Amino acid sequence: MSITIALAGKGGVGKTSVAGLLIRYLKEKGLTPILAVDADSNANLNEVLGLEVPLTMGDAREEMKSIGAQNPNMTKDMLIEMRVNQALVEEKGFDLLVMGRPEGPGCYCAANTVLASSIESLLKNYRYIVLDNEAGMEHLSRVVAKKIDILLIISDPSRRSVETAFRIRDLARALPITVGREGLIVNQATNGGLPEATQKTIEASGIELLGVIPADEVLAEMDADGRPTAVELEADSPVVEAVFASFDKLGLS
């Protein structure tokens, strides 16, 4: 049975970098095959993994709306199965699927139903599913996942950002999906730790603090240059060591 790990957090906290490092962690532990799903409308998981994406599911969904007029001999089911296979970017140990742009005007009910069915069937082929999401996760219940085994919420050290993380947790609990374990990873910490006010806020929330990732100039420079951080960061990087220690606490196997 596949294990689904979803990552969420507000923009700018390094969520996608952590998602990329999670895929690297699972690969190095031999916990493959992995399906990485970029469900953020501002998709850039492929960039931290150093991959090109020829087609997104958003493209396929738009095409499905007019498939009958364009080709009466091809059903929506046939099209979406073909497009899912075309959209999968295959790498050693993992595949990447990019959801792409959000829904536009008009009715997408039929398109989403077919897409959800196709992806649900696809998930059975993988040991781990890694979902990189935006802060609002309502689309997960419609398209990508009915069950999240582990929800990783990424925050920066500010109290405001941490409180946003709690709201994301509460949103996930309100969705018509099953959420298992929840954990917080605080990224971009300076001076080796968290401000006292932030620490107290986390403790009062009851959420599990999995780890604190230090701010790192090397990572910042790589991001600025558009380099694939999940691939090129050295194993002894403070970021890699800290984030891998956070993942160790999950007891993945």
C-alpha positions in Angstrom: 0.0 0.0 0.0 1.3 3.4 -0.9 2.2 6.0 1.7 1.3 9.6 0.9 3.3 12.5 2.3 1.9 15.9 1.6 3.8 19.2 2.1 2.2 22.5 2.6 3.1 26.0 3.7 2.8 29.6 2.7 4.9 31.1 -0.1 8.5 31.8 0.5 9.2 29.3 3.3 11.2 26.9 1.2 8.5 24.2 1.0 9.4 23.0 -2.4 13.1 22.8 -1.5 12.1 20.5 1.4 9.9 18.5 -0.9 12.8 17.9 -3.3 15.1 16.9 -0.4 12.4 14.4 0.8 12.4 12.8 -2.6 16.2 12.6 -2.4 16.0 11.1 1.1 13.6 8.4 0.0 15.8 7.5 -2.9 18.9 7.3 -0.8 17.1 5.1 1.7 15.9 2.8 -1.1 12.3 3.6 -0.5 11.3 3.5 -4.1 9.4 3.8 -6.4 8.2 7.3 -5.7 5.7 9.4 -7.4 6.3 13.2 -6.9 3.2 15.3 -7.6 3.6 19.0 -7.9 0.1 20.2 -7.0 1.1 23.9 -6.5 -0.3 26.2 -9.2 3.1 27.9 -9.1 4.8 24.7 -10.1 8.6 24.6 -9.6 9.3 21.2 -8.0 10.8 20.1 -11.3 13.3 23.0 -11.0 14.7 21.8 -7.7 14.9 18.3 -9.1 16.6 19.5 -12.4 13.8 18.2 -14.7 12.0 19.6 -17.7 8.2 19.1 -17.8 6.6 18.8 -21.3 3.0 18.5 -20.2 0.9 19.2 -17.1 -2.5 17.9 -16.0 -3.9 21.4 -16.3 -3.2 21.2 -20.0 -4.9 17.9 -20.3 -7.9 19.1 -18.3 -8.4 22.1 -20.7 -8.2 19.7 -23.7 -10.8 17.4 -22.2 -13.4 20.1 -22.2 -13.5 20.2 -26.0 -12.4 16.7 -26.9 -15.8 15.7 -28.3 -15.8 18.5 -30.8 -12.2 17.9 -31.9 -12.2 14.1 -32.1 -15.5 12.2 -31.7 -13.6 8.9 -31.9 -11.7 9.6 -28.7 -13.4 9.5 -25.3 -12.3 11.6 -22.3 -11.1 8.4 -20.5 -8.9 7.5 -23.5 -7.5 11.0 -23.7 -6.7 11.4 -20.0 -5.0 8.0 -19.8 -2.8 8.9 -22.8 -2.1 12.4 -21.4 -1.2 11.1 -17.9 1.3 8.7 -19.4 2.7 11.5 -21.5 3.0 13.9 -18.6 4.9 11.5 -16.4 8.6 12.6 -16.2 10.5 9.4 -15.5 13.7 9.4 -13.4 15.7 6.7 -11.7 13.7 5.8 -8.5 10.9 8.3 -9.0 8.4 9.8 -11.5 7.2 13.4 -11.5 3.6 14.5 -12.4 2.8 18.3 -12.5 -0.8 19.3 -12.0 -0.3 22.7 -13.5 -2.6 25.7 -13.6 -5.7 25.9 -11.6 -9.2 25.5 -13.0 -10.4 28.3 -15.4 -13.9 29.4 -16.1 -16.6 26.8 -16.9 -17.5 23.5 -15.5 -14.7 21.0 -14.7 -16.7 18.4 -12.8 -16.5 15.8 -15.5 -12.8 16.5 -16.2 -11.9 16.3 -12.6 -13.8 13.1 -12.1 -11.9 11.4 -14.9 -8.6 12.9 -13.8 -9.1 11.7 -10.2 -9.9 8.2 -11.3 -6.8 8.0 -13.5 -4.5 9.3 -10.9 -6.0 7.1 -8.2 -5.2 4.1 -10.4 -1.7 5.4 -11.0 -0.9 5.8 -7.3 -1.1 2.0 -6.8 2.2 1.6 -8.7 4.3 3.5 -6.1 5.6 2.9 -2.6 5.6 6.6 -1.7 3.6 9.6 -3.0 5.1 13.0 -2.3 2.6 15.9 -2.8 4.0 19.4 -3.0 1.0 21.7 -2.4 0.2 25.3 -2.0 -1.2 26.5 1.3 -4.8 26.1 0.3 -5.3 22.4 -0.2 -9.0 22.1 -1.2 -8.1 20.8 -4.6 -6.6 17.7 -3.0 -10.0 16.4 -2.1 -11.2 16.8 -5.6 -8.3 15.6 -7.7 -5.2 14.2 -6.1 -5.6 12.4 -2.8 -8.4 11.0 -0.5 -5.9 10.1 2.2 -2.8 11.8 3.5 -0.7 9.5 5.8 1.8 12.3 6.8 1.2 16.0 6.5 4.4 18.1 6.7 3.8 21.8 7.2 6.7 24.0 6.4 7.1 27.4 8.1 9.8 30.0 8.7 10.7 31.0 12.3 8.4 34.0 12.5 5.4 33.7 14.8 3.1 34.9 12.0 4.3 32.1 9.7 4.0 29.5 12.4 0.4 30.6 13.1 -0.3 30.3 9.4 1.0 26.7 9.6 -1.6 26.0 12.3 -4.3 27.4 10.0 -3.1 25.1 7.2 -3.3 22.1 9.7 -6.9 23.1 10.6 -7.8 23.5 7.0 -6.6 20.0 6.2 -8.6 18.6 9.1 -11.7 20.2 7.7 -11.4 18.7 4.2 -13.2 15.4 3.2 -9.9 13.5 3.3 -8.2 11.4 6.0 -5.1 12.9 7.5 -2.8 10.8 9.6 0.3 12.1 11.3 1.0 15.9 11.3 4.4 17.5 11.8 6.0 20.9 11.5 9.4 21.7 10.0 10.7 25.2 10.6 12.9 26.4 7.8 15.4 29.3 7.4 16.2 29.6 11.1 19.0 32.0 12.0 21.3 31.9 15.0 20.9 28.2 15.4 17.3 28.1 16.9 13.9 29.5 17.3 12.8 32.8 19.0 11.4 32.1 22.4 7.9 33.4 21.4 7.8 31.1 18.4 8.9 28.1 20.5 6.1 28.8 23.0 3.5 29.2 20.2 4.5 25.8 18.8 4.4 24.1 22.2 1.0 25.5 22.9 -0.4 24.3 19.6 0.3 20.6 20.3 1.8 20.0 16.8 4.8 17.8 16.6 8.0 19.8 15.8 10.1 17.5 13.6 13.0 19.8 13.1 14.5 23.3 12.6 16.4 23.9 9.4 19.1 26.6 9.4 19.3 29.4 6.9 22.1 28.8 4.5 23.8 31.1 2.1 24.9 28.3 -0.2 21.3 27.2 -0.7 20.1 30.8 -1.2 22.8 31.3 -3.9 21.8 28.1 -5.7 18.1 29.1 -5.6 19.0 32.5 -7.0 20.9 30.9 -9.8 18.1 28.4 -10.6 20.2 25.4 -9.8 18.6 22.1 -8.8 19.2 22.3 -5.0 17.8 18.8 -4.2 20.4 17.3 -6.5 23.4 19.5 -6.0 23.5 20.3 -2.3 26.3 18.3 -0.7 25.5 15.6 1.8 27.4 17.5 4.6 25.4 20.7 4.0 23.8 21.9 7.2 20.5 22.0 5.4 20.7 18.4 4.2 21.8 17.2 7.6 19.0 19.0 9.4 16.2 18.1 7.0 17.3 14.4 6.9 17.3 14.3 10.7 13.7 15.6 10.6 12.7 12.9 8.1 14.4 10.2 10.3 11.9 11.0 13.0 9.1 9.8 10.7 10.4 6.2 10.8 9.8 5.6 7.1 10.5 2.2 5.8 
